[in-house]
């Protein structure tokens, strides 16, 4: 049975430290909900609102076997009484992410990488087929972008800089829309390719029909070699951050972002600024799969 839409937001703002005279705060979106946290809820909430308004029975999406959005879609479907389906890139495997999705009743369809690319590459916006709502990979539709505006809107203090990690650029595009003119967004991609600035611009302009503002920077120096790439420096940083500040970071998204932010702060990149807000984009449910896959401990 479908349940009425309830917005699970909002999250707290936690002061972390003062580094080189600048206060660092963390927007704790990881605390939004135990099963649907971080920017995953932000990107999904307008999709689920649309699904309920249109009396949709099923939400279908796409991703890899370690994708954070898949368990969030599965959990969202469970919460609101909507069936969920995921087309998964690559051979069928068992890992904590996949097991969790199955436990929540998500139907999983594994396809070859070539077939996946063929299916998903041109899907840049939501499609409704009968009673099924099809959501692009990573939730990167206009609904996903709009849902991320509230990350900024909820902050009730003034700030100079806000930072976020990025995989698709949808979260950054929505945040950019909500910024004041004197504020700046710093984006740290977690995969290499140097396409993110252009992709954020495309998502912004496709969503809002307006020219994308230029008050954002994309810093390509902290992807650690690419998506799900890492080294021991990153793992050590995540463990030290948790021990010092009591906050768990993940090694795929927010760990890379905070590694980069603190490194930039220590090296004077933000000189003259008063305060910085970094967004914890969640993803903690993926840690167990990461640890199992690579044999390291970061939680």
C-alpha positions in Angstrom: 0.0 0.0 0.0 1.4 3.4 -1.0 2.0 5.9 1.8 1.7 9.7 1.6 4.8 11.7 0.9 6.7 13.0 3.9 9.9 15.1 3.5 12.6 13.4 5.6 14.8 16.5 5.6 16.4 18.5 7.3 19.9 17.9 8.7 22.0 19.6 11.3 25.1 21.8 10.8 28.1 20.7 12.9 31.2 22.8 13.6 34.2 20.7 12.9 37.3 22.8 13.4 39.2 26.1 12.8 41.9 25.6 10.2 44.2 28.5 9.2 41.8 30.9 10.8 38.7 29.6 8.9 35.8 27.8 10.6 34.8 24.5 8.9 31.3 23.2 9.3 29.8 19.9 8.2 26.2 19.7 6.8 25.2 16.3 8.3 23.0 15.0 5.5 24.2 11.5 6.5 21.9 11.8 9.5 18.7 12.4 7.5 17.5 8.8 7.7 19.1 5.5 8.6 18.3 4.0 5.2 18.0 6.9 2.8 20.6 9.5 3.7 22.8 12.2 2.2 22.3 13.6 -1.3 20.6 10.3 -2.2 17.4 11.4 -0.4 17.8 14.9 -1.9 17.9 13.5 -5.4 15.1 11.0 -4.8 12.5 13.0 -2.9 11.1 14.9 -5.9 11.0 11.6 -7.9 9.0 9.9 -5.1 6.7 12.9 -4.8 6.1 12.7 -8.6 5.5 8.9 -8.4 2.9 9.3 -5.7 1.2 12.2 -7.4 1.0 10.2 -10.7 -0.1 7.0 -8.9 3.0 5.2 -10.1 3.4 1.6 -9.0 7.1 1.0 -9.8 10.4 3.0 -9.8 13.1 1.8 -12.0 16.7 3.0 -12.1 20.2 2.0 -13.1 23.7 1.6 -11.6 26.7 -0.5 -10.8 26.8 -3.2 -8.2 28.3 -0.8 -5.7 26.2 2.2 -6.5 24.9 4.1 -3.5 21.7 5.1 -5.2 20.4 1.6 -5.6 19.9 0.8 -1.9 18.5 4.3 -1.4 15.9 3.6 -4.1 15.1 0.2 -2.6 14.7 1.8 0.8 12.6 4.6 -0.5 10.3 2.2 -2.3 9.9 0.2 0.9 9.1 3.3 2.9 6.5 4.6 0.5 5.1 1.3 -0.7 6.3 1.4 -4.3 8.0 -1.5 -6.2 11.6 -0.9 -7.2 13.6 -2.3 -10.1 17.3 -1.8 -10.9 19.2 -2.6 -14.1 22.7 -3.4 -12.8 25.9 -3.0 -14.9 28.1 -6.1 -15.1 28.0 -9.7 -14.1 25.8 -10.9 -11.3 27.6 -10.8 -7.9 26.9 -10.8 -4.2 28.0 -8.0 -2.0 26.5 -6.1 0.9 24.9 -3.5 -1.4 23.2 -6.0 -3.6 22.2 -8.2 -0.7 20.6 -5.2 1.0 18.7 -4.3 -2.2 17.4 -7.8 -2.4 16.4 -7.8 1.3 14.2 -4.8 0.7 12.5 -6.5 -2.3 14.2 -4.7 -5.2 14.1 -6.6 -8.4 17.7 -6.7 -9.9 18.4 -7.2 -13.6 22.1 -7.7 -14.4 23.2 -6.9 -17.9 26.5 -6.7 -19.7 28.5 -3.5 -19.7 27.9 -3.0 -23.4 24.1 -3.5 -23.0 24.0 -1.3 -20.0 25.7 1.6 -21.9 23.2 1.1 -24.7 20.2 1.3 -22.3 21.3 4.0 -20.0 23.5 6.4 -22.0 20.7 8.5 -23.5 18.5 8.6 -20.5 19.0 12.1 -19.1 15.5 12.8 -17.8 12.6 11.0 -16.1 10.5 8.8 -18.3 7.0 7.5 -17.3 5.9 4.3 -19.0 2.5 3.1 -17.9 2.8 2.8 -14.1 6.6 2.8 -14.1 8.8 5.9 -13.3 12.2 5.5 -14.9 14.9 7.5 -13.1 18.3 8.2 -14.8 21.5 6.8 -13.3 22.5 8.6 -10.1 19.1 10.4 -10.0 20.6 13.0 -12.3 17.3 14.4 -13.7 15.7 17.8 -13.2 13.8 16.4 -10.3 17.1 15.3 -8.7 18.7 18.7 -9.3 15.7 20.6 -7.8 15.7 18.4 -4.7 19.3 19.4 -3.9 18.4 23.1 -3.6 17.4 22.5 0.0 20.9 21.5 1.0 21.7 25.2 0.8 18.3 26.6 1.7 18.3 24.8 5.1 21.5 26.5 6.2 20.5 29.4 8.5 24.0 31.0 8.9 25.9 33.0 6.4 28.9 31.3 4.8 31.5 32.1 2.1 32.2 28.7 0.6 30.2 25.5 0.4 31.8 22.3 -0.9 30.4 19.0 -2.2 31.7 15.8 -3.8 30.4 14.9 -7.2 29.7 11.9 -9.3 27.0 13.1 -11.8 27.0 16.8 -11.0 23.3 16.9 -10.2 23.7 17.7 -6.5 26.1 20.6 -7.4 23.7 22.0 -10.0 20.9 22.2 -7.5 23.0 23.7 -4.8 24.3 26.3 -7.2 20.8 27.5 -7.9 20.2 28.2 -4.2 23.5 30.2 -3.5 23.6 33.9 -2.9 25.7 36.0 -5.2 28.6 36.4 -2.7 28.7 32.7 -2.0 30.8 30.1 -3.9 30.5 26.4 -4.5 33.6 24.2 -4.7 33.0 20.8 -6.3 35.4 17.9 -5.8 34.7 15.1 -8.4 35.3 11.5 -7.2 36.1 10.3 -10.7 38.5 11.5 -13.3 37.8 12.8 -16.8 37.6 16.6 -16.3 34.0 16.7 -17.6 32.3 17.8 -14.4 32.3 21.6 -14.9 30.5 21.2 -18.3 28.1 18.6 -16.9 27.1 20.8 -14.0 26.4 23.6 -16.5 24.3 21.3 -18.7 22.3 20.0 -15.8 21.7 23.5 -14.5 20.6 24.9 -17.8 18.5 21.9 -18.7 16.7 22.1 -15.4 16.2 25.8 -15.0 16.2 27.1 -18.6 18.7 29.9 -17.6 22.4 30.5 -18.1 24.5 28.8 -15.4 26.2 31.2 -13.0 29.9 31.1 -12.7 30.3 31.2 -8.9 31.6 27.6 -8.7 35.0 25.9 -9.1 35.7 22.3 -9.9 38.9 20.9 -8.4 40.1 17.7 -10.1 43.0 16.9 -7.7 41.3 14.6 -5.2 39.7 11.7 -7.1 42.7 9.4 -6.1 42.8 7.9 -9.7 39.1 7.6 -10.4 35.8 6.2 -9.1 36.3 3.7 -6.2 40.0 4.3 -6.5 41.9 4.9 -3.2 45.2 4.7 -1.4 46.3 4.3 2.1 46.6 8.1 2.7 42.8 8.3 2.1 42.0 5.4 4.4 44.3 6.8 7.1 42.6 10.2 6.8 39.1 8.7 7.1 40.1 6.9 10.3 41.8 9.9 11.8 38.8 12.1 11.0 36.4 9.7 12.7 38.7 9.4 15.8 39.2 13.2 16.0 35.7 14.5 15.2 33.4 11.5 15.8 32.1 11.6 12.2 32.3 8.6 9.8 33.2 9.4 6.2 33.0 7.0 3.3 36.0 6.3 1.0 34.1 6.8 -2.3 32.5 10.2 -1.9 32.7 12.3 1.3 36.1 11.0 2.4 37.7 12.3 -0.8 35.8 15.6 -0.5 36.9 16.3 3.1 40.5 15.1 2.4 40.6 17.7 -0.4 38.9 20.5 1.6 41.2 20.2 4.6 44.3 20.0 2.3 43.2 23.1 0.5 42.5 24.9 3.8 45.9 24.0 5.2 47.6 25.2 2.0 45.9 28.6 1.9 43.5 28.1 -1.0 40.6 29.7 0.9 42.7 32.6 2.3 40.5 35.6 3.3 37.4 33.5 3.9 35.6 33.3 7.3 33.7 30.0 7.1 33.3 26.9 4.9 30.4 24.4 4.9 31.1 20.9 3.6 28.2 18.6 2.8 28.3 15.1 4.1 26.6 13.3 1.2 26.0 10.0 3.1 27.0 6.8 1.3 27.9 5.1 4.5 26.0 1.9 3.6 28.6 1.3 0.9 31.5 1.0 3.4 31.0 -2.6 4.2 31.1 -3.6 0.6 34.2 -1.5 0.0 36.0 -3.1 3.0 35.0 -6.6 1.8 36.2 -5.9 -1.7 39.5 -4.3 -0.9 40.4 -5.9 2.5 40.9 -2.5 4.3 39.2 -1.1 7.4 37.8 2.4 7.4 34.9 2.2 9.8 
